[in-house]
Amino acid sequence: MQFRNSLTVFNLVIVFFISSSFTVSDNKKTVIQSQSIEFKTDGLFYAEFYDFIFHGHFENVKVKQDGVEFLTIFEQYLRAYGRHCDQFLPQDKVEIMDLVCAEYYVEKNFYGDVLSRTCSQWIWQGSKLFARPELYNAKLAVEKLQSQEVLQNIFAQLADPNAIGNSMDKVHKLNGLRNDMKQMFTLNPGNSAGIKRFEENLKRYALNEKALRMSTESKYATMKIAGGPTGEQNLNKLVNDLVANQAKTWAMNKYVPSSISKLSVLKKDSQGRPLNVKADYTYQFFGESGKGWVQISFENGLPKCLYFHDFPQNCKTASSSIIAAYAQGSYSN
């Protein structure tokens, strides 16, 4: 996340990167069973999104199905499943296609130096990864809502995992999503009932269809209503965990674990809960140590935004998993 102020940020547009059939009967026994299905999301960057989709509580989902962020999540999920869980795909599985550049227009100066390199012809090419046909068709339906230029950008970024964008928030989200896909099928086996339900609701959300709803509330919804805890809390540990979680998506710097210092509560609400907290921390940059600061805003007693010293106006959303643990009293002294 962090960059030294003297570092030039590379120019790039990053866009964001899916439901097997899962039938639930109307009888009481099946409904009870559906409520006990487990789907693990703790520690994932998009934990809240995944959990709301799994529960079928589409009204709580902030990522819109006609946006590039949802398309990117869908795309990355399909590829991750095809990479890690191909053995669970049906015989009629379909190949995921890549949009790749077949021909470039290269502009050179008088001396033969390349001034620009622009793709002049795009083609579809097999990725050697496969998906369930009903899921892939739903993803294609979402693609139709996007322009050709947007699709070209998506697949260009898929082919360039080291690309760094001029929007740090997009960089973090893309890195966070990639980390999620490395953990998703470790937390949840690819043939599990939780994955099947998640996929069915993901497909329904993509196609704007009625969700398979669970009667139980997502912990990410209940915590926002209940708000943060009162009484003395271990804010030093909380800030350390929030920064360490963010650091997983940093493009350049490396956070030095447990380096939080000089923590101060700048403002409290009427219940004595923090409204603003600020602390220093240490990071590594190409083997050299640096000092930075982070300021965290709270809403209804819960961490909301992290603002770092090098991008003080840019809100980095606090980890929903850590917020849930904080709301449930895990940081009480």
C-alpha positions in Angstrom: 0.0 0.0 0.0 2.6 2.4 1.0 5.0 4.2 -1.3 7.7 6.8 -0.5 6.6 10.2 -1.5 9.4 10.4 -4.0 8.3 7.3 -5.8 6.4 7.7 -9.1 3.2 5.7 -9.3 3.0 3.8 -12.5 0.0 4.5 -14.8 -2.5 1.7 -15.1 -6.2 1.2 -14.9 -7.0 -1.8 -12.8 -10.5 -3.3 -12.9 -11.9 -5.9 -10.7 -12.2 -9.6 -11.3 -18.2 -17.0 -10.0 -22.8 -21.1 -9.3 -23.5 -24.7 -9.6 -27.1 -25.7 -9.4 -28.2 -26.0 -5.7 -31.8 -26.9 -5.2 -33.5 -26.4 -1.9 -36.8 -28.1 -1.4 -39.7 -26.5 0.6 -39.9 -29.2 3.3 -38.9 -28.3 6.8 -36.1 -30.8 7.1 -34.2 -29.3 4.1 -34.7 -25.8 5.4 -33.2 -26.7 8.7 -30.3 -28.4 7.0 -29.7 -25.3 4.8 -29.3 -23.1 7.9 -26.5 -25.3 9.2 -24.4 -25.2 6.1 -20.9 -23.8 6.8 -19.1 -21.3 4.6 -15.9 -19.9 6.0 -14.8 -16.3 5.1 -12.7 -15.2 8.1 -9.6 -13.4 7.1 -10.6 -12.9 3.5 -10.4 -9.4 2.0 -14.0 -9.6 0.6 -15.3 -11.6 3.5 -18.4 -9.5 4.0 -19.3 -9.7 0.3 -18.9 -13.5 0.2 -20.9 -14.0 3.4 -23.8 -11.8 2.2 -24.0 -13.7 -1.1 -23.8 -17.0 0.8 -26.7 -16.0 3.1 -28.7 -14.7 0.1 -29.0 -11.3 1.7 -28.5 -9.4 -1.5 -29.9 -6.2 0.0 -26.7 -5.9 2.1 -24.3 -6.4 -0.9 -22.5 -3.1 -1.8 -20.8 -4.5 -4.9 -23.2 -3.9 -7.8 -23.7 -6.8 -10.3 -23.4 -4.5 -13.3 -20.0 -3.1 -12.2 -16.5 -4.1 -13.1 -15.6 -4.9 -9.5 -18.3 -7.7 -9.5 -17.2 -8.9 -12.9 -13.6 -9.2 -11.7 -14.6 -11.1 -8.5 -16.7 -13.5 -10.7 -13.8 -13.9 -13.2 -11.2 -14.6 -10.5 -13.4 -17.1 -8.7 -14.1 -19.1 -11.9 -10.4 -19.2 -12.6 -9.4 -20.1 -9.1 -12.0 -22.9 -9.0 -10.8 -24.2 -12.4 -7.2 -24.2 -11.1 -7.8 -25.8 -7.7 -11.0 -27.9 -8.1 -11.1 -29.1 -11.7 -11.8 -32.7 -10.4 -15.3 -31.5 -9.2 -16.4 -30.0 -12.5 -19.0 -31.8 -14.6 -18.3 -33.6 -17.9 -19.9 -30.8 -19.8 -17.5 -28.2 -18.3 -16.6 -25.3 -20.6 -13.3 -23.6 -21.2 -12.7 -20.1 -19.8 -11.6 -17.8 -22.6 -9.0 -15.1 -22.5 -9.1 -11.9 -24.5 -5.6 -11.5 -25.7 -3.7 -9.1 -28.0 -2.9 -10.6 -31.4 -1.2 -7.6 -33.0 0.3 -4.4 -31.7 0.7 -1.0 -33.2 4.2 0.3 -32.3 5.1 3.9 -32.7 8.9 4.8 -32.9 10.9 8.0 -33.2 13.5 8.9 -35.7 16.1 6.9 -33.8 14.1 3.7 -33.6 13.1 4.1 -30.0 9.7 2.8 -29.1 7.4 5.7 -28.1 4.2 3.7 -27.6 2.8 0.2 -28.0 -0.9 -0.2 -28.5 -3.0 -3.3 -29.2 -4.6 -3.1 -32.6 -6.2 -6.5 -32.8 -7.8 -8.6 -30.0 -8.7 -12.3 -30.2 -10.3 -14.8 -27.8 -8.1 -17.7 -26.8 -8.6 -20.7 -24.5 -7.1 -20.4 -21.0 -6.9 -24.2 -20.4 -9.0 -23.5 -17.3 -12.6 -24.8 -17.1 -15.9 -23.8 -15.4 -19.4 -25.1 -14.8 -21.5 -24.1 -17.9 -24.3 -22.4 -15.9 -21.7 -20.3 -13.9 -19.8 -19.4 -17.0 -23.0 -18.3 -18.9 -23.9 -16.1 -15.9 -20.5 -14.5 -16.1 -20.9 -13.9 -19.8 -24.2 -12.2 -19.1 -22.4 -9.8 -16.8 -19.8 -9.2 -19.4 -22.4 -8.1 -21.9 -23.1 -5.1 -19.6 -19.5 -4.0 -20.0 -17.8 -2.2 -22.9 -15.2 -3.9 -25.1 -12.6 -1.5 -23.7 -13.4 -2.6 -20.1 -13.1 -6.3 -21.1 -9.7 -5.6 -22.8 -8.4 -3.9 -19.6 -9.6 -6.8 -17.4 -7.8 -9.5 -19.5 -4.7 -7.3 -19.9 -4.4 -7.1 -16.1 -4.9 -10.9 -15.8 -1.9 -11.3 -18.0 0.2 -8.8 -16.0 0.2 -9.9 -12.3 3.0 -7.4 -11.5 1.2 -4.3 -12.8 0.9 -1.4 -10.5 -1.8 1.2 -10.9 -2.2 4.9 -10.2 -5.1 4.2 -7.9 -3.8 2.6 -4.7 -7.3 1.5 -3.6 -7.7 -0.5 -6.8 -4.3 -2.0 -6.3 -5.2 -3.1 -2.8 -8.5 -4.6 -3.8 -7.0 -6.5 -6.7 -4.2 -7.9 -4.4 -6.7 -8.6 -1.7 -8.9 -10.6 -4.2 -5.9 -12.6 -5.4 -5.0 -13.5 -1.8 -8.7 -14.5 -1.3 -8.6 -16.9 -4.2 -5.4 -18.5 -2.8 -7.3 -19.3 0.5 -10.9 -19.8 -0.6 -10.6 -23.6 -1.3 -8.4 -24.2 1.7 -11.1 -22.8 3.9 -13.9 -24.4 1.9 -13.5 -27.7 0.0 -14.5 -27.3 -3.7 -17.3 -30.0 -3.4 -18.7 -28.7 0.0 -22.3 -27.7 0.5 -21.2 -24.2 1.5 -19.4 -23.6 -1.9 -22.4 -25.0 -3.8 -24.8 -22.6 -2.0 -22.4 -19.7 -2.5 -22.1 -20.4 -6.2 -25.9 -20.7 -6.6 -26.5 -17.4 -5.0 -23.6 -15.8 -6.9 -25.2 -16.9 -10.1 -28.6 -15.6 -9.0 -27.1 -12.3 -7.9 -25.3 -11.9 -11.3 -28.6 -12.6 -13.2 -30.7 -10.4 -10.9 -32.7 -13.4 -9.7 -34.3 -14.2 -6.3 -31.8 -15.4 -3.7 -31.8 -18.6 -1.7 -32.1 -16.9 1.7 -31.0 -18.2 5.1 -33.0 -17.1 8.1 -29.9 -16.6 10.2 -28.3 -13.2 9.9 -24.7 -12.7 8.7 -22.4 -11.7 11.6 -21.3 -8.8 9.4 -24.8 -7.4 9.4 -25.5 -7.9 13.1 -22.2 -6.3 14.3 -23.1 -3.1 12.4 -26.4 -2.8 14.2 -25.0 -3.7 17.6 -22.0 -1.4 17.3 -18.6 -1.5 19.0 -17.9 -2.6 22.5 -17.7 -0.3 25.5 -15.1 -0.5 28.3 -11.4 -0.8 28.0 -10.1 -2.4 24.8 -6.6 -3.4 23.6 -6.4 -0.8 20.9 -2.7 -1.4 20.4 -3.5 -5.0 19.3 -6.5 -3.9 17.2 -4.4 -1.3 15.3 -1.6 -3.8 14.8 -4.0 -6.4 13.4 -5.7 -3.9 11.1 -2.4 -2.6 9.7 -1.0 -6.1 9.3 -4.1 -7.1 7.4 -3.8 -4.1 5.1 -0.1 -4.8 4.6 -0.9 -8.1 2.9 -2.0 -6.1 -0.1 0.8 -3.5 -0.1 2.6 -3.2 -3.4 6.0 -2.1 -2.2 6.5 -1.7 1.5 6.6 -4.5 4.1 5.0 -3.9 7.5 7.1 -4.8 10.5 4.9 -6.9 12.8 3.9 -5.5 16.2 5.7 -2.2 15.5 2.7 0.0 16.5 3.8 2.8 18.9 2.7 6.1 20.2 -1.0 5.2 20.0 -3.4 7.9 21.0 -7.1 8.3 21.0 -7.8 11.7 19.4 -11.6 11.7 20.0 -14.3 9.6 21.7 -18.0 9.3 21.3 -20.7 9.9 24.0 -20.3 6.3 25.2 -16.5 6.7 25.6 -15.7 4.6 22.5 -13.0 5.8 20.0 -13.9 8.0 17.1 -10.4 8.6 15.9 -7.2 6.8 16.8 -3.6 7.5 15.5 -0.4 5.5 15.9 3.1 5.2 14.4 4.5 2.0 12.8 7.6 0.7 11.1 7.9 -0.6 7.6 10.6 -2.0 5.4 11.3 -0.6 1.9 13.9 -2.5 -0.2 15.7 -3.5 3.0 15.6 -0.1 4.7 13.5 0.9 7.6 11.0 3.7 7.5 8.5 5.3 9.9 4.9 5.9 9.1 1.6 6.7 10.8 -1.9 5.5 10.5 -5.1 7.2 11.6 -8.3 5.1 12.0 -11.8 6.5 12.0 -14.6 4.7 13.9 -18.4 4.6 13.2 -20.9 3.4 15.8 -17.9 2.2 17.8 -16.4 0.1 15.0 -13.3 0.7 12.8 -14.3 2.1 9.5 -11.4 3.7 7.5 -7.6 3.5 7.7 -5.7 6.6 6.5 -1.9 6.1 6.0 0.8 8.8 6.0 1.6 8.6 2.3 -2.1 8.8 1.2 -3.8 10.6 4.0 -7.0 11.3 2.1 -7.5 7.8 0.9 -9.8 5.6 3.0 -8.7 2.0 3.2 -11.7 -0.1 4.4 -11.0 -2.0 7.7 -11.1 -5.8 7.6 -14.6 -7.0 8.2 -13.3 -10.1 9.9 -11.3 -8.1 12.4 -14.2 -5.7 12.9 -16.5 -8.7 13.7 -14.0 -10.0 16.2 -13.7 -6.6 17.8 -17.5 -6.2 18.0 -17.7 -9.6 19.7 -15.3 -8.6 22.5 -12.1 -10.4 21.3 -10.0 -7.3 22.1 -11.4 -6.6 25.6 -8.8 -6.1 28.3 
